[in-house]
């Protein structure tokens, strides 16, 4: 999931793929993230595994954005994060692995 978060941060800084090194970082981290996702999908059903993967990555991106990039984390986003975490736990507990 670290590489999935790196994809989002790199893509945001690549400015439409006009900044070379951020573009390279986006593509490399994307390839690595896809590799690790494929490994995770050996354990989970595709739908459940991808939902968990993207949800946890999304929460990580929001939190890192607030911590390091000055993005606002208000109570509405916090409620959304709690809902996402609840959904991920629910999916995991569903036994759909």
C-alpha positions as a printed NumPy array, in Angstrom:
array([[  0.   ,   0.   ,   0.   ],
       [  2.968,   2.281,   0.504],
       [  3.617,   2.193,  -3.233],
       [ -0.035,   2.913,  -4.028],
       [  0.198,   6.002,  -1.831],
       [  3.46 ,   6.915,  -3.585],
       [  1.638,   6.698,  -6.939],
       [ -0.915,   9.273,  -5.844],
       [  1.639,  11.642,  -4.349],
       [  3.944,  11.321,  -7.359],
       [  1.126,  11.743,  -9.879],
       [ -0.029,  14.872,  -8.096],
       [  3.466,  16.323,  -8.294],
       [  3.995,  15.214, -11.907],
       [  1.647,  18.027, -13.045],
       [  0.118,  16.116, -15.947],
       [  3.339,  14.217, -16.589],
       [  5.204,  17.425, -17.408],
       [  7.801,  16.966, -14.639],
       [ 10.172,  14.15 , -15.61 ],
       [ 11.301,  12.764, -12.244],
       [  7.826,  12.857, -10.711],
       [  6.544,  11.101, -13.841],
       [  9.205,   8.414, -13.492],
       [  8.361,   8.037,  -9.793],
       [  4.661,   7.678, -10.696],
       [  5.305,   4.958, -13.266],
       [  7.804,   3.007, -11.158],
       [  5.733,   3.133,  -7.976],
       [  2.652,   2.214, -10.02 ],
       [  4.364,  -0.883, -11.395],
       [  5.551,  -1.927,  -7.942],
       [  2.109,  -1.264,  -6.435],
       [  0.481,  -3.405,  -9.12 ],
       [  2.897,  -6.237,  -8.385],
       [  2.067,  -6.166,  -4.675],
       [ -1.657,  -5.908,  -5.417],
       [ -1.372,  -9.066,  -7.525],
       [  0.225, -10.814,  -4.541],
       [ -2.53 ,  -9.589,  -2.222],
       [ -5.143, -10.945,  -4.626],
       [ -3.727, -14.434,  -4.096],
       [ -5.243, -14.196,  -0.611],
       [ -8.458, -12.258,  -1.255],
       [-11.278, -12.434,  -3.777],
       [-10.647,  -9.789,  -6.438],
       [-13.577,  -7.562,  -5.457],
       [-12.844,  -7.674,  -1.753],
       [ -9.084,  -7.449,  -2.154],
       [ -9.218,  -4.478,  -4.507],
       [-11.779,  -2.691,  -2.327],
       [ -9.57 ,  -3.129,   0.73 ],
       [ -6.439,  -2.136,  -1.195],
       [ -7.891,   1.087,  -2.599],
       [ -9.703,   2.01 ,   0.616],
       [ -6.673,   1.676,   2.858],
       [ -4.534,   3.495,   0.296],
       [ -7.091,   6.292,   0.06 ],
       [ -7.14 ,   6.766,   3.816],
       [ -3.342,   6.798,   3.861],
       [ -3.254,   9.446,   1.136],
       [ -5.716,  11.688,   2.992],
       [ -3.768,  11.372,   6.252],
       [ -0.379,  11.998,   4.6  ],
       [ -1.841,  14.936,   2.712],
       [ -2.905,  16.481,   5.999],
       [  0.378,  15.73 ,   7.76 ],
       [  2.872,  16.703,   5.075],
       [  1.137,  18.722,   2.361],
       [ -0.977,  21.147,   4.347],
       [ -4.279,  19.693,   3.195],
       [ -7.186,  20.219,   5.54 ],
       [ -8.491,  17.282,   7.566],
       [-11.847,  18.374,   8.942],
       [-14.465,  16.433,  10.85 ],
       [-16.285,  15.431,   7.639],
       [-13.158,  13.773,   6.265],
       [-12.573,  12.119,   9.648],
       [-16.112,  10.682,   9.556],
       [-15.442,   9.444,   6.027],
       [-12.235,   7.761,   7.15 ],
       [-14.074,   6.036,   9.996],
       [-16.717,   4.829,   7.529],
       [-14.067,   3.502,   5.144],
       [-12.291,   1.671,   7.967],
       [-15.611,   0.208,   9.09 ],
       [-16.295,  -0.97 ,   5.55 ],
       [-12.869,  -2.573,   5.246],
       [-13.327,  -4.369,   8.565],
       [-16.766,  -5.504,   7.436],
       [-15.408,  -6.862,   4.17 ],
       [-12.615,  -8.664,   5.962],
       [-14.992, -10.181,   8.502],
       [-17.358, -11.32 ,   5.754],
       [-15.099, -14.298,   5.191],
       [-14.812, -13.494,   1.508],
       [-11.115, -14.287,   1.478]])
